[in-house]
C-alpha cells in the first residue's frame, strides 16, 4: 500500500494541513466563548463584543473552507489509492495461471476486487482522516483544558482510561465480527453469482427450491454475522454513553462550585464544560473508528494474499531469448507428459503439425484432449517433454507470442455483453476493421443470422451470449478465432451444437485456408475424418494414429466409434438396396 500512498503524498500533505487548521479553529472557539461571557456579558464591553462576533464569523468561514479542502483531498486520495490497488489487482489476476482459477471461485475474487478494495478506500480516505483528526483534536483539547484549569482537567482525564478501555474492548470484538461478515459475504456473493449465471440451468432442472435453500443458508449465515456485530455493539454502546455523562455532571458540579466561590470565572466554567464535551468524542468513537480501520486492514490483507500469489508461468528470460525469424507455422509435441495433483493426464504424446495441415484428435471424455489445448496456450507447463513452435521451445518464448500463434475455440463458448462486432474483434479493437469482422463472420457461416438481428453487427448481445442459440454462439466464437488470423486454429469440440450441414460447410471453408494449421478436437467422426492425421487418445496416451481410412482398416477404437455413429445408417442403406 505504501507506493499508492506515496503517489498521493501532496494531497495528503495539503489535506493534513487543512485538517490541522480546521481542528485548531474548533479547539480555539471556546476561548472566544470565554471572552464573550467574561468581557461582554459580565464586563459589558461592546468593543470586545464586536471583535468576538467578527471572530465567530471568521472562524465559521475559515473552518468551512479548510473542512472542504480536507475532505475533498483526503477522500480523493483514498479513491485514487483504492483505484490503483484495484487496477493492479486486476492486472495481477490476469497474470495468474489457469490452475489458480480452478481452485478459487469467482465470487471470492469479485469480493476482493469490489468490497475489499472499497474498505481500503475508506481506510486511506475518510477513516484515516477521521482518526488523524480525532488524535489532533484530543491533544488540542487536553492542552486547552490544562491551560484553563489544570485541577479541573483531572476530572475528564481520569475518565478517559475506562472510556478508552471499553472502546478498545468493543473494537476487538467488532474486528472479529467484521472478519466473519466478510467471509459470509464472500460465500453469499458466490451463491448469487453462480445462480444468476446459471439461471437457465437451474430453471431447466426445476432446481429453484434447492438453490433457494442454499441461498437461504448463506443469507442466514450472513445475517447472523451482522446480528452478532449489532449485538456486540449494543452491549457496549450504553456504557460508552454513560461514562461521559457522569464525567460531565462532575465537571459542572465541581466547576460550578468553584465559580460560585470565585476560584474561576464564569467564562472559564463555560469554556471548560465545552471542552469536557469535546474531549469525549475522539475516545467515545475510538471503537467505531478502529473497527473501520480493522475492516480496511482485513480487506487489504485479503487483497495482499491475492497479490502475493506468484504466477507459475512467467516470461522470465523470454524477451532475451526470443528472436524473430521466418515463420514456418509448425507446432510439435515431443514426448509430452503432464501430471496434475499426482494424476497423469497426458503420457508421452508426440506429433508434428506443419503449416496448412490438419490434425484431428478424438478420445473419450477425460482422455486428455482439452489438456492438449491448455498446453498449447501454455496455461500449464508440461511435466516432461517439450512443445515447440517453429522450432522454439514455448518456455523460451514470450507468452504473448505463444498465444498469438494460436487461436482457440473452446467447447465452453464465452461471449461478452457487447456488440457482435466487438465480440468478434476481441483484443484487436484498434487494429481490426469492420471488413475483417464481416469476412470472419461469413467464413463461420454466421452472416445470415447476424444480418437478420436488429442492428446487425452493432447489436448488443446478452451476457454470455444469452438470447443466442448454442449453434449461433459457436459460430460467433469460430468467427472470432478466424478474425485473429493466427498461424494455428484449434477447435475444441466447438461444432457440437451445429447441424451436420452447417458443420460440413464450415469444415469445407477451413480446408480452403491453407495459410493456417488446424487442430480439430471432437467426438464426432464427421469433425475429424478429413484431417491429414488423426490421433485417438485413451487414458492420456496415443492409442491410435493415422488417416481416416487407415484407422478404419485397423478396426480399433476409431473404427468402434465410427460403427457406433454410422453403423445403423449403413445397415439402413443396405436394407434399402
Secondary structure as the mmCIF struct_conf table of DSSP 4:
data_model
#
loop_
_struct_conf.conf_type_id
_struct_conf.id
_struct_conf.beg_label_comp_id
_struct_conf.beg_label_asym_id
_struct_conf.beg_label_seq_id
_struct_conf.end_label_comp_id
_struct_conf.end_label_asym_id
_struct_conf.end_label_seq_id
HELX_RH_AL_P HELX_RH_AL_P1 UNK A 2 UNK A 7
TURN_TY1_P TURN_TY1_P1 UNK A 8 UNK A 8
HELX_RH_AL_P HELX_RH_AL_P2 UNK A 9 UNK A 35
HELX_RH_PI_P HELX_RH_PI_P1 UNK A 36 UNK A 42
TURN_TY1_P TURN_TY1_P2 UNK A 43 UNK A 43
HELX_RH_AL_P HELX_RH_AL_P3 UNK A 46 UNK A 95
BEND BEND1 UNK A 96 UNK A 96
HELX_RH_AL_P HELX_RH_AL_P4 UNK A 98 UNK A 103
BEND BEND2 UNK A 104 UNK A 104
HELX_RH_AL_P HELX_RH_AL_P5 UNK A 106 UNK A 111
HELX_RH_PI_P HELX_RH_PI_P2 UNK A 112 UNK A 116
HELX_RH_AL_P HELX_RH_AL_P6 UNK A 117 UNK A 122
HELX_RH_PI_P HELX_RH_PI_P3 UNK A 123 UNK A 127
HELX_RH_AL_P HELX_RH_AL_P7 UNK A 128 UNK A 148
HELX_RH_AL_P HELX_RH_AL_P8 UNK A 150 UNK A 197
TURN_TY1_P TURN_TY1_P3 UNK A 198 UNK A 198
HELX_RH_AL_P HELX_RH_AL_P9 UNK A 199 UNK A 204
TURN_TY1_P TURN_TY1_P4 UNK A 205 UNK A 206
HELX_RH_AL_P HELX_RH_AL_P10 UNK A 208 UNK A 261
TURN_TY1_P TURN_TY1_P5 UNK A 262 UNK A 262
BEND BEND3 UNK A 263 UNK A 264
HELX_RH_AL_P HELX_RH_AL_P11 UNK A 266 UNK A 284
TURN_TY1_P TURN_TY1_P6 UNK A 285 UNK A 285
HELX_RH_AL_P HELX_RH_AL_P12 UNK A 286 UNK A 307
TURN_TY1_P TURN_TY1_P7 UNK A 308 UNK A 308
HELX_LH_PP_P HELX_LH_PP_P1 UNK A 309 UNK A 311
BEND BEND4 UNK A 312 UNK A 313
TURN_TY1_P TURN_TY1_P8 UNK A 316 UNK A 317
HELX_RH_AL_P HELX_RH_AL_P13 UNK A 318 UNK A 321
STRN STRN1 UNK A 331 UNK A 340
TURN_TY1_P TURN_TY1_P9 UNK A 341 UNK A 342
STRN STRN2 UNK A 343 UNK A 353
TURN_TY1_P TURN_TY1_P10 UNK A 355 UNK A 356
STRN STRN3 UNK A 358 UNK A 363
TURN_TY1_P TURN_TY1_P11 UNK A 365 UNK A 366
BEND BEND5 UNK A 367 UNK A 368
HELX_RH_AL_P HELX_RH_AL_P14 UNK A 369 UNK A 376
TURN_TY1_P TURN_TY1_P12 UNK A 377 UNK A 378
BEND BEND6 UNK A 379 UNK A 380
BEND BEND7 UNK A 383 UNK A 383
STRN STRN4 UNK A 384 UNK A 389
TURN_TY1_P TURN_TY1_P13 UNK A 390 UNK A 391
STRN STRN5 UNK A 392 UNK A 393
HELX_RH_3T_P HELX_RH_3T_P1 UNK A 394 UNK A 396
BEND BEND8 UNK A 397 UNK A 397
HELX_RH_AL_P HELX_RH_AL_P15 UNK A 399 UNK A 405
STRN STRN6 UNK A 406 UNK A 409
BEND BEND9 UNK A 411 UNK A 412
BEND BEND10 UNK A 417 UNK A 418
STRN STRN7 UNK A 419 UNK A 419
HELX_RH_AL_P HELX_RH_AL_P16 UNK A 420 UNK A 424
TURN_TY1_P TURN_TY1_P14 UNK A 425 UNK A 427
TURN_TY1_P TURN_TY1_P15 UNK A 429 UNK A 431
HELX_RH_AL_P HELX_RH_AL_P17 UNK A 434 UNK A 443
TURN_TY1_P TURN_TY1_P16 UNK A 444 UNK A 445
HELX_RH_AL_P HELX_RH_AL_P18 UNK A 447 UNK A 452
BEND BEND11 UNK A 453 UNK A 453
TURN_TY1_P TURN_TY1_P17 UNK A 454 UNK A 455
HELX_RH_3T_P HELX_RH_3T_P2 UNK A 456 UNK A 458
HELX_LH_PP_P HELX_LH_PP_P2 UNK A 459 UNK A 459
STRN STRN8 UNK A 460 UNK A 460
HELX_LH_PP_P HELX_LH_PP_P3 UNK A 461 UNK A 462
HELX_RH_3T_P HELX_RH_3T_P3 UNK A 463 UNK A 465
TURN_TY1_P TURN_TY1_P18 UNK A 466 UNK A 467
BEND BEND12 UNK A 468 UNK A 468
HELX_RH_AL_P HELX_RH_AL_P19 UNK A 470 UNK A 484
TURN_TY1_P TURN_TY1_P19 UNK A 485 UNK A 485
BEND BEND13 UNK A 487 UNK A 487
STRN STRN9 UNK A 488 UNK A 492
BEND BEND14 UNK A 493 UNK A 493
TURN_TY1_P TURN_TY1_P20 UNK A 494 UNK A 497
BEND BEND15 UNK A 498 UNK A 498
HELX_RH_AL_P HELX_RH_AL_P20 UNK A 500 UNK A 511
TURN_TY1_P TURN_TY1_P21 UNK A 512 UNK A 512
TURN_TY1_P TURN_TY1_P22 UNK A 514 UNK A 515
BEND BEND16 UNK A 516 UNK A 516
STRN STRN10 UNK A 517 UNK A 521
BEND BEND17 UNK A 523 UNK A 524
HELX_RH_AL_P HELX_RH_AL_P21 UNK A 525 UNK A 528
TURN_TY1_P TURN_TY1_P23 UNK A 529 UNK A 530
BEND BEND18 UNK A 531 UNK A 532
STRN STRN11 UNK A 533 UNK A 538
TURN_TY1_P TURN_TY1_P24 UNK A 539 UNK A 540
STRN STRN12 UNK A 541 UNK A 546
HELX_RH_AL_P HELX_RH_AL_P22 UNK A 548 UNK A 554
TURN_TY1_P TURN_TY1_P25 UNK A 555 UNK A 555
BEND BEND19 UNK A 556 UNK A 556
HELX_RH_AL_P HELX_RH_AL_P23 UNK A 557 UNK A 576
#
